[in-house]
Amino acid sequence: MSRYTGLIEHYRNRLPLAPEARAISLGEGGTPLIKLERLPGQIGFEGELYVKFEGLNPTGSFKDRGMTVAVTQAVHEGAKAIICASTGNTSAAAAAYAVRAGITAFVLIPEGKIALGKLAQAVVHGAVVIQIQGNFDDGMQLVKEIGQTTPVAIVNSINPYRLQGQKTAAFEIVEELGRAPDYHCLPVGNAGNITAHWIGYSEAAGIKTQSCALCDGQCRFCDRPFARNRPKMVGYQAAGSAPFMRGGPVKNPETIATAIRIGDPQSWDRAWVVQKESQGWFDECSDEAILATQKLLAATEGVFCEPASAASLCGALADIKSGKIAQGSTVVCTLTGNGLKDPDIIMKDGLKGLIQVPAERSAVEKALLAHLK
Ligand SMILES: *Cc1c(COP(=O)(O)O)cnc(C)c1O
């Protein structure tokens, strides 16, 4: 058995990094692909439904896959600082990988609406946290401008190395299933991750994407036959923050799924190419449905993801019920982040079901008996 040391070491020959570039890694990748056992039966689905739990990456989201490659390349190019705009998870990842590299991370976060756990991560890793009086889209605009005049490397998903790292999730799925799934469902914010997965599936299938512009000329490993099929890519947005459904930017996006509270997606054109090439689609989920799915997944399958992550499963369940996702097919839903980042959303209704009893054996036994199935 060999020790797993992160996705750069594991997929080095499929990543556009110089051989001498020192990998800045926290052992990211290699996340579990969990087959759901109860939910499919509950909705009469006879196919296979998997969740890829990206919340088990080192900082608790898929952003680590992109960050390890982006920071490795930035340091290789001599960067002493990185910068990003973030709804939370990118800042957590940037902060941690900057520490690992011994450089400075600047993170621009929106006013309010950032999960406490994510903010705590940026703080504990010593990032320079700048809160702007605006939303993510305002922060992104500022970062693009500052990146042109200041010697800092931008590590948002407009950095092509981010998508290169994130594509490895698709490699893992193909290797584990022995083929690509029929459908791959993701929550969509900037649409970098859905694009990265399509790059990954395409490379795994040995197919050149129509626009190799997808990966900004980075995907020179498309000659690698593995599986011949590719999934339909399905992207779900929160209803109050759904530019792909509205056909253009949304001015003041609002959703409890703060990680996808993005009105002006940076990978807009790329994501439409993905939708067309894969013959997939976009759809939207209400905040209520997203939260209900988060709780359903936790209570029926034992997997606790953050609200934004639940959008993928929320949409998939709806599309399975309607028949849009074909009966009998294999479906993978990406759970982008860990539920522990945002416990407030669960606890805001109070400690439901808490039983308080005297510290006596009989009282505890009575409480147990009342709940034995
Ligand atoms: C970043 C993020 C997303 C959105 O990914 P994009 O690549 O911006 O579409 C979704 N969920 C979580 C938890 C995230 O951190």
The ligand as an SDF file (V2000), in Angstrom:
LIG
                    3D

 15 15  0  0  0  0  0  0  0  0999 V2000
  -17.5120   27.4010   -4.5820 C   0  0  0  0  0  0  0  0  0  0  0  0
  -18.6730   26.5750   -4.1850 C   0  0  0  0  0  0  0  0  0  0  0  0
  -19.7100   26.2550   -5.0740 C   0  0  0  0  0  0  0  0  0  0  0  0
  -19.7970   26.8140   -6.4510 C   0  0  0  0  0  0  0  0  0  0  0  0
  -18.8060   26.3620   -7.3330 O   0  0  0  0  0  0  0  0  0  0  0  0
  -18.5420   27.1610   -8.6990 P   0  0  0  0  0  0  0  0  0  0  0  0
  -17.3240   26.5730   -9.2590 O   0  0  0  0  0  0  0  0  0  0  0  0
  -18.3680   28.6010   -8.2910 O   0  0  0  0  0  0  0  0  0  0  0  0
  -19.7480   26.9920   -9.5440 O   0  0  0  0  0  0  0  0  0  0  0  0
  -20.7030   25.4220   -4.6360 C   0  0  0  0  0  0  0  0  0  0  0  0
  -20.7240   24.9340   -3.3850 N   0  0  0  0  0  0  0  0  0  0  0  0
  -19.7510   25.2260   -2.5030 C   0  0  0  0  0  0  0  0  0  0  0  0
  -19.8280   24.6530   -1.1210 C   0  0  0  0  0  0  0  0  0  0  0  0
  -18.6940   26.0490   -2.8640 C   0  0  0  0  0  0  0  0  0  0  0  0
  -17.7480   26.3430   -1.9670 O   0  0  0  0  0  0  0  0  0  0  0  0
  1  2  1  0
  2  3  1  0
  2 14  2  0
  3  4  1  0
  3 10  2  0
  4  5  1  0
  5  6  1  0
  6  7  2  0
  6  8  1  0
  6  9  1  0
 10 11  1  0
 11 12  2  0
 12 13  1  0
 12 14  1  0
 14 15  1  0
M  END
$$$$
